[in-house]
Amino acid sequence: MKPLSQDYYNQTSQDVQDQIVKNLNDYKKSNPEYFTDYESFKRNFSYDARDDVQKNTLDQWYK
């Protein structure tokens, strides 16, 4: 996966959060290896580069 710009990782609108969830659902079907464990998930989706709102979206989705 190609990293996105830092501006993307700082967007907090609901539209962006909805798009993240949609993308995760799509990736789960097409690339299940991205989700083998939580650490792999975080690494594959640039967790540490994201702001707190996006991290929360990722965390809630992964549960």
Backbone as a ProteinNet text record, in pm:
[ID]
protein_1_A
[PRIMARY]
MKPLSQDYYNQTSQDVQDQIVKNLNDYKKSNPEYFTDYESFKRNFSYDARDDVQKNTLDQWYK
[TERTIARY]
83.5	0	87.8	53.2	126.5	80.4	174.4	134.9	62.7	-30.4	-104	-33.5	-71	-9.3	-46.5	38.7	13.5	-117.3	-153.3	-280.7	-398.1	-392.6	-499.9	-509.9	-397.8	-396.5	-445.2	-458.8	-505.3	-649.6	-716.5	-854.9	-947.9	-1040.6	-1127.7	-1276.2	-1311.3	-1453.3	-1518.9	-1647.5	-1721.8	-1711.6	-1708.8	-1694.1	-1564.6	-1457.9	-1329.4	-1336.1	-1396.2	-1406.6	-1491.6	-1598.6	-1683.4	-1606.2	-1524.2	-1444.1	-1340	-1281.9	-1185.9	-1253.5	-1371.5	-1444.4	-1478.1	-1523.3	-1553.6	-1428.6	-1318	-1192.9	-1148.8	-1161.9	-1124.3	-1209	-1338	-1426.2	-1386.6	-1351.7	-1308	-1175.4	-1080.9	-949.8	-960.4	-1050.2	-1067.4	-1104	-1182.3	-1222	-1108.7	-1042.1	-941.9	-802	-771.9	-638.2	-645.5	-698.3	-713.8	-581.6	-470.6	-340.8	-305.8	-370.9	-348.1	-405.4	-484	-559.1	-525.4	-410.5	-377.2	-365.9	-320.6	-314	-313.4	-331.4	-346.5	-221.7	-103.1	20.4	36.4	3.9	8.7	-92.1	-209.3	-314.3	-265.1	-209.6	-160.7	-50.2	41.2	151.5	98.4	9.5	-42.3	-126.3	-183	-268	-209	-76.8	-3.4	-63.9	-95.8	-163.1	-89.8	41.2	116.5	121.3	95.2	97	-35.1	-137.5	-272	-297.6	-394.8	-435.1	-525.2	-558.8	-634.8	-773.6	-838.2	-972	-964.1	-868.7	-855.1	-808.7	-720.3	-678.6	-799.2	-886.1	-1006.7	-1095.7	-1109.4	-1187.8	-1128.8	-998.1	-931.9	-951.9	-933.3	-949	-1090.5	-1188.8	-1327.9	-1361.1	-1308.5	-1334.9	-1269.9	-1149.3	-1076.1	-1139.8	-1204.9	-1265.4	-1363.2
-118.1	0	124.2	219.1	344.3	436.2	494.1	586.4	708.7	757.7	877.4	1000.4	1117.1	1240.1	1264	1336.6	1365.9	1442.2	1525.6	1597.9	1501.6	1392.1	1292.7	1236	1208	1146.7	1241.2	1368.6	1466.1	1509.4	1452.4	1489.4	1418.5	1494.4	1438.7	1443.5	1484.1	1493.9	1356.1	1355.7	1229.2	1160.3	1238.3	1179.1	1099	1153.2	1082.3	956.2	965.7	848.1	739.9	781	685	618.4	697	641.6	542.7	572.2	480.2	346.8	350.4	227	150.6	220.7	155.2	88.2	160.6	105	-16.9	-10	-124.4	-246.5	-225.9	-337.4	-397.7	-312	-360.1	-434.7	-377.4	-441.8	-574.7	-583.2	-708.5	-822.8	-792	-893	-923.9	-819.2	-838.1	-870.5	-828.3	-848.2	-892.3	-1009	-1051.8	-1060.7	-1073	-1080	-950.5	-840.4	-714	-716.3	-815.9	-818.5	-938.8	-999.7	-1122.7	-1100.8	-984	-947.7	-795.1	-746.5	-602.3	-524.6	-577.2	-507.6	-499.6	-605.6	-603.3	-503.2	-505.1	-411	-266.7	-234.8	-98.8	-61.2	-150.8	-124.6	-105.7	-192	-186.3	-62.8	-4	113.4	240	242.7	363	425.2	340.7	383.2	498.2	486.1	586.5	722.9	729.5	856.6	932.1	866.1	924.6	1006.3	1097	1173.5	1086.8	1138.4	1060	1019.7	1104.6	1071.7	951.5	952.8	840	713.9	728.8	612.1	549.4	632.2	581.7	507.3	561.1	493.8	356.5	350.1	221.7	125.3	175.2	89.8	34.8	120.4	76.4	-25.5	-5.7	-99.9	-235	-233.6	-359.1	-447.1	-385.5	-462.8	-557.5
0	0	0	-80.7	-87.6	25.8	101.3	208.5	152.5	227.1	187.7	243.3	196	244.8	390.7	460.8	601.6	618.7	522	530.1	543.1	470.1	478.1	619.1	680.3	813.1	922.6	890.3	988.7	966	869	841.7	940.2	993.9	1097.5	1062.5	942.4	907.6	909.9	926.9	927.3	792.1	685.3	551.8	540.8	594.9	590.6	675.5	793.6	880.2	813.7	747.9	676	562.2	493.4	383.8	437.4	551.8	613.7	642.4	700.7	732.8	605.1	503.6	375.8	319.8	321.5	269.3	349.7	480.6	563.9	530.6	514.2	477.9	343.4	249.1	117.5	126.8	199.8	214.8	287.9	382	456.9	361.9	261.2	162.3	64.3	17.6	-87.8	-35.8	87.1	142.8	288.9	316.4	455.8	531.7	459.4	526.9	600.6	567.1	637.3	779.1	810.1	935.2	1022.9	1002.4	1075.3	1225.3	1265.6	1407.3	1417.2	1538.6	1558.7	1517.7	1547	1510.7	1359.1	1289.3	1142.4	1087.6	1143.8	1104.5	1118.4	1234.1	1258.3	1159.6	1136.7	1044.2	901.1	859.3	722.5	694	797.6	778	839.7	853.4	897.1	1022.2	1116.5	1238.8	1308	1323.7	1399.4	1331.8	1203	1130.7	1142.2	1192.2	1194.2	1320.9	1309.7	1427.4	1515.9	1632.3	1730.5	1681.2	1603.5	1552.9	1459.4	1369.1	1277.1	1350.2	1447.8	1527.1	1595.8	1649.8	1714.9	1615.1	1494.9	1391.3	1360.8	1345.7	1319.7	1436.4	1557.7	1676.5	1687.5	1667.1	1677.3	1569.1	1451.3	1343.3	1373.1	1424.9	1446	1552.9	1650.6	1760.4	1708.9
[MASK]
+++++++++++++++++++++++++++++++++++++++++++++++++++++++++++++++

